[in-house]
Amino acid sequence: MNPTKRQTRIDRHGLTRISEHGLTRIKKGVSCHSTLDTRQSTLVSFPPPVTRHSTLTCCQLSVVSDIHEPGIVDTAIDSFIHYLKFQKNYSPHTVKNYRRDLREFSSYLTQGGKHEGVNPLKIDHISIRDFLVHLHQRGNAKSSVARKLAAVRSFFSYLYREGEIPSNPAKLVRSPRLPDRKPRFLSVREVETILQLPDAETDRGVRDRAMLELLYGSGLRVSELVQMNVEDLSLVRRLIKVYGKGKKERLIPFGKKAEEALHTYLGRRVLLLRRQKTSLEPNALFLNLRGSRISARSVQRNLNNYMKESALLFDIHPHLFRHSFATHLLNNGADLRCIQELLGHENLSTTQKYTHLSLEELLKVYRSTHPKARVLSEE
């Protein structure tokens, strides 16, 4: 590597800087570090780096501030994004959202010279609160503010675990109170109406019908649907292998209707690949008309087109089939723990949001069927 090229990075071994003055490295657990000047080969000692259990003197703080170039937070963000991508196995969409939110936070810190040099050691909970106030004044929804704060918290938690900062300032910042939003879901009749919208005489319609049947019949996320390969599907056993968040694998059953739709689609899929002759991903289960893997955005766009052509007057998105899948199972007596496994939720508390919907359904049934409830309502 050319030592004259200015570059800074943070890794799990400490802080490293390569500049026109040579190679500078701070390594954890060492009482001092050295700077090797490639021109003079001289060694210069510095105080030890900060760890989570150490405190900085004024002298040490000035040294640490000197070695942090402007943009060091951006470099730390790159290290954190690398960690999310390759160690946590987060989806590309999730990684993209983390990167965007953290870049926005870094941009806010640097504008107007609020934090010269943007040193992570100088960012405190007041700075993070100011960022949240800025988002609120700009008109961001509470849910967006909470998501950005969650990204900032995860980022500083990562730096703290790596020993790059003595404490996590984001822990002192409270999340905005969010309204209790219940997930929307479709009735069984509405689901049946939507499933009949794709034209069964066209390649696009056959494919879309199979995708919709699978979204509702197995409660898949749209990202899981588009990532499926042919070898993940077993029509004989009516099972699909799905890789959810964090690349966690699970097996999910599907019903007779989905099996029939998939069987029809697979026949059309073979003809599509023959016409295209070449395909970038021939193992992808669901293909676009060019023979490539279909994207989640295309699934949403096609669904929107069907809704425009129909007489249904409400907005719909692929995740609505997942909500409907869970709600209909619960209303028909399915165990909450089984629904958790089918949906791939890590925590049962995430699945419990559907119990509120089920309770409303139970109350409706009770009020319309129980003799005493009918008498009270008539009075």
C-alpha positions in Angstrom: 0.0 0.0 0.0 1.3 3.4 -0.8 2.2 5.1 2.5 1.6 8.6 1.0 -2.1 7.9 0.5 -4.2 9.3 3.4 -6.4 6.5 4.9 -8.0 5.9 8.2 -9.9 2.8 9.5 -11.1 1.3 12.8 -11.0 -2.4 13.2 -11.3 -4.9 16.1 -7.6 -4.6 16.8 -7.6 -0.8 17.4 -7.2 2.4 15.4 -4.9 2.5 12.3 -4.0 5.5 10.2 -1.9 5.6 7.1 -0.9 9.1 6.1 1.9 10.9 4.4 3.8 10.8 7.7 3.9 7.0 7.9 2.0 4.2 9.6 0.3 5.0 13.0 -1.4 2.2 15.0 -3.0 2.1 18.4 -3.4 -1.5 19.6 -5.5 -2.6 22.5 -3.8 -3.9 25.6 -0.4 -2.3 24.8 1.0 0.4 27.1 2.1 2.5 24.1 2.1 2.5 20.3 4.7 3.6 17.8 4.8 5.7 14.7 7.1 4.4 12.0 8.2 7.2 9.7 9.0 5.5 6.4 11.5 8.2 5.6 13.4 8.5 8.9 12.6 5.1 10.6 12.1 6.8 14.0 9.8 5.5 16.7 7.7 7.9 18.7 5.7 6.7 21.8 2.2 7.7 22.7 -0.1 7.1 25.7 -2.2 4.0 25.7 -5.5 4.0 23.9 -8.8 4.4 25.7 -10.7 1.2 26.6 -14.1 0.8 28.2 -12.5 0.6 31.7 -10.1 3.5 31.3 -10.4 7.2 31.7 -8.6 9.8 29.7 -6.5 12.6 31.0 -6.4 16.0 29.3 -3.0 15.0 27.7 -4.3 11.7 26.5 -7.5 13.3 25.1 -5.4 15.8 23.1 -3.3 13.0 21.6 -6.4 10.9 20.7 -8.0 14.0 19.1 -4.9 14.6 17.0 -4.9 11.1 15.5 -8.6 11.3 14.5 -8.9 12.9 11.1 -12.1 14.7 10.0 -14.4 12.0 8.8 -13.3 9.3 11.3 -17.0 8.7 12.2 -17.6 7.8 8.6 -14.8 5.4 8.8 -16.2 3.9 11.9 -19.6 3.6 10.2 -18.0 1.7 7.4 -16.5 -0.7 9.9 -19.9 -1.1 11.6 -21.6 -1.7 8.2 -19.1 -4.4 7.4 -19.8 -6.0 10.8 -23.6 -6.0 10.1 -23.1 -7.4 6.6 -20.6 -10.2 7.2 -21.0 -11.1 10.9 -24.6 -10.4 11.6 -25.7 -11.5 8.1 -28.3 -8.7 7.9 -30.2 -8.4 4.6 -29.0 -5.9 2.0 -32.1 -3.8 2.6 -31.5 -3.6 6.3 -27.8 -2.7 5.8 -28.8 0.0 3.3 -31.1 1.6 5.9 -28.5 1.5 8.6 -25.9 3.1 6.3 -28.4 5.8 5.2 -29.5 6.7 8.8 -25.9 6.8 10.2 -24.6 8.9 7.3 -27.4 11.4 8.0 -26.3 11.5 11.7 -22.7 12.0 10.6 -23.7 14.8 8.2 -25.7 16.5 10.9 -22.7 16.5 13.3 -20.4 18.0 10.7 -22.7 20.8 9.4 -22.0 24.2 10.9 -18.9 22.9 12.7 -20.8 21.4 15.5 -18.2 18.8 16.1 -14.8 19.6 14.5 -13.1 16.4 13.4 -16.2 14.4 14.3 -14.4 12.4 16.9 -16.6 9.6 18.4 -15.1 10.3 21.8 -16.5 13.8 21.7 -20.1 12.8 20.8 -22.3 12.8 23.9 -26.0 12.2 24.6 -26.6 15.9 24.2 -25.4 15.7 20.6 -27.7 12.8 19.9 -30.7 14.6 21.5 -30.0 17.6 19.3 -30.1 15.3 16.3 -33.5 14.0 17.3 -34.8 17.6 17.8 -33.5 18.4 14.3 -35.4 15.4 12.8 -38.6 16.4 14.6 -38.3 20.1 13.5 -37.8 18.8 9.9 -41.1 17.0 10.1 -40.0 13.4 10.4 -42.5 11.0 11.8 -42.0 9.5 15.2 -41.5 6.1 13.8 -38.7 7.4 11.5 -37.0 9.2 14.4 -37.2 6.0 16.5 -35.6 4.0 13.7 -32.8 6.4 13.2 -32.1 6.5 17.0 -32.0 2.6 17.0 -29.4 2.8 14.3 -27.3 5.3 16.3 -27.6 3.1 19.4 -26.5 0.0 17.6 -23.5 1.9 16.2 -22.3 3.2 19.5 -23.0 -0.2 21.2 -20.7 -1.7 18.6 -17.9 0.9 19.2 -18.3 0.3 23.0 -18.0 -3.5 22.6 -14.9 -3.0 20.5 -13.3 -0.8 23.2 -13.2 2.3 20.9 -15.2 4.5 23.3 -15.4 4.4 27.1 -19.2 4.4 27.3 -22.3 4.3 25.1 -23.8 7.9 25.0 -26.9 6.7 23.1 -28.1 4.7 26.2 -29.0 7.9 27.9 -31.4 9.0 25.1 -35.0 7.9 25.4 -36.9 6.8 22.3 -40.0 8.8 21.3 -43.3 7.3 22.4 -44.9 5.6 19.4 -48.7 5.2 18.9 -49.9 1.6 19.3 -50.6 0.7 15.7 -52.3 -2.6 15.1 -51.3 -4.4 11.9 -53.9 -4.3 9.1 -55.1 -7.6 7.7 -57.5 -8.8 4.9 -60.6 -10.8 5.4 -60.7 -14.3 3.8 -63.1 -13.0 1.2 -60.8 -10.1 0.3 -57.8 -12.5 0.0 -59.8 -14.7 -2.4 -60.7 -11.7 -4.5 -57.1 -10.6 -4.8 -55.8 -14.1 -5.6 -58.2 -14.2 -8.6 -56.9 -10.9 -10.1 -53.8 -12.3 -12.1 -54.7 -13.5 -15.6 -54.2 -17.3 -15.7 -53.7 -17.2 -19.5 -50.4 -15.2 -19.4 -46.9 -16.1 -18.1 -47.0 -13.0 -15.9 -50.4 -13.9 -14.4 -49.4 -17.5 -13.7 -46.3 -16.4 -11.9 -48.0 -13.7 -9.9 -50.8 -16.1 -8.9 -48.2 -18.5 -7.6 -46.4 -15.8 -5.7 -49.6 -14.5 -4.1 -50.7 -18.0 -3.1 -47.3 -18.5 -1.4 -47.3 -15.1 0.3 -50.7 -15.9 1.9 -50.3 -19.6 2.3 -47.0 -19.5 4.1 -46.8 -16.0 5.5 -43.5 -15.2 3.8 -41.8 -11.8 3.8 -41.5 -10.5 0.2 -37.6 -10.6 0.6 -37.8 -14.3 1.5 -40.1 -14.9 -1.5 -37.8 -13.4 -4.1 -34.7 -15.0 -2.6 -36.0 -18.6 -3.0 -34.4 -21.0 -5.4 -36.0 -24.0 -7.1 -34.1 -26.5 -4.8 -35.8 -24.8 -1.8 -39.2 -26.1 -2.9 -40.7 -29.5 -2.4 -44.1 -29.9 -4.1 -44.4 -33.6 -2.9 -44.0 -32.7 0.7 -45.6 -29.2 0.3 -42.6 -27.6 2.1 -40.4 -24.7 1.4 -37.0 -23.8 2.8 -36.7 -20.1 3.7 -33.8 -18.0 4.8 -35.1 -15.3 7.0 -33.4 -12.4 8.8 -29.8 -13.1 9.7 -29.8 -16.0 7.2 -31.8 -18.2 9.7 -33.2 -21.2 8.0 -36.7 -22.5 8.6 -39.1 -25.0 6.9 -42.7 -23.8 6.2 -45.7 -25.8 4.8 -48.1 -24.6 2.2 -51.5 -25.7 1.1 -53.2 -27.5 -1.9 -54.0 -24.2 -3.7 -50.5 -23.0 -3.5 -49.2 -26.4 -4.7 -51.5 -26.2 -7.8 -50.4 -22.7 -8.6 -46.7 -23.5 -8.2 -47.0 -26.7 -10.4 -48.6 -24.6 -13.2 -46.0 -21.9 -12.8 -43.0 -24.3 -12.9 -44.2 -25.5 -16.3 -44.3 -22.0 -17.7 -40.9 -21.2 -16.0 -39.2 -24.0 -18.0 -40.5 -22.5 -21.3 -39.4 -19.0 -20.2 -35.9 -20.1 -19.6 -35.8 -21.9 -23.0 -36.9 -18.8 -24.8 -34.3 -16.6 -23.0 -31.5 -19.2 -23.5 -29.3 -17.5 -21.0 -30.1 -16.4 -17.4 -28.0 -14.8 -14.8 -29.7 -16.8 -12.0 -31.2 -20.0 -13.5 -31.9 -21.4 -10.1 -34.1 -18.5 -8.9 -37.6 -19.8 -8.3 -39.5 -16.6 -9.4 -38.2 -15.0 -12.6 -39.1 -11.8 -14.4 -40.0 -11.9 -18.1 -36.3 -11.4 -19.0 -35.3 -14.6 -17.2 -33.7 -12.9 -14.2 -34.6 -13.1 -10.5 -37.6 -11.0 -9.8 -37.1 -8.1 -7.3 -39.2 -7.2 -4.3 -39.9 -3.8 -5.9 -41.4 -5.6 -9.0 -43.7 -7.7 -6.8 -45.0 -4.5 -5.2 -45.4 -2.8 -8.5 -47.3 -5.7 -10.0 -49.6 -5.9 -7.0 -50.3 -2.1 -7.3 -51.3 -2.6 -10.9 -53.7 -5.4 -10.0 -55.3 -3.2 -7.4 -55.8 -0.4 -10.0 -57.5 -2.7 -12.4 -59.8 -4.1 -9.7 -62.7 -2.4 -7.9 -61.0 -2.7 -4.5 -60.6 0.8 -3.0 -57.8 0.2 -0.4 -54.0 0.2 -0.6 -52.3 -3.2 -0.4 -48.7 -4.3 0.0 -47.1 -7.8 0.1 -46.6 -7.7 3.9 -50.4 -7.5 4.3 -50.6 -11.1 3.3 -48.3 -12.0 6.1 -50.4 -10.1 8.6 -53.5 -11.9 7.2 -51.8 -15.3 7.4 -51.0 -14.9 11.1 -54.4 -13.4 12.0 -56.4 -16.0 10.3 -54.4 -18.8 11.9 -54.9 -17.2 15.4 -58.6 -16.7 14.8 -59.0 -20.4 14.0 -57.3 -21.6 17.1 -53.6 -21.9 16.2 -51.0 -21.8 19.0 -49.1 -18.5 19.3 -45.8 -20.4 19.6 -46.4 -22.2 16.3 -47.2 -19.0 14.6 -44.0 -17.6 15.9 -42.1 -20.4 14.3 -43.9 -20.1 11.0 -43.3 -16.4 10.8 -39.6 -16.7 11.9 -39.9 -14.2 14.8 -37.0 -14.3 17.2 -39.1 -13.1 20.1 -42.6 -14.1 21.0 -43.4 -10.5 21.9 -43.2 -9.7 18.2 -45.9 -12.3 17.4 -48.1 -11.1 20.3 -49.3 -8.0 18.4 -51.7 -10.3 16.6 -53.4 -11.3 19.8 -55.0 -7.9 20.0 -56.6 -8.5 16.6 -57.8 -11.9 17.7 -59.3 -10.5 20.9 -61.4 -8.0 18.9 -62.6 -10.9 16.7 -63.5 -13.0 19.8 -65.4 -10.0 21.3 -67.4 -9.6 18.1 -68.3 -13.3 18.1 -69.2 -13.2 21.8 -71.5 -10.2 21.4 -73.2 -11.7 18.4 -73.7 -15.2 19.8 -74.0 -15.2 23.6 -77.6 -14.8 24.9 -76.7 -12.4 27.7 -74.5 -10.3 25.4 -77.4 -9.9 23.0 -79.8 -8.9 25.8 -77.4 -6.2 27.0 -76.9 -4.8 23.6 -80.7 -4.7 22.9 -81.3 -2.8 26.2 
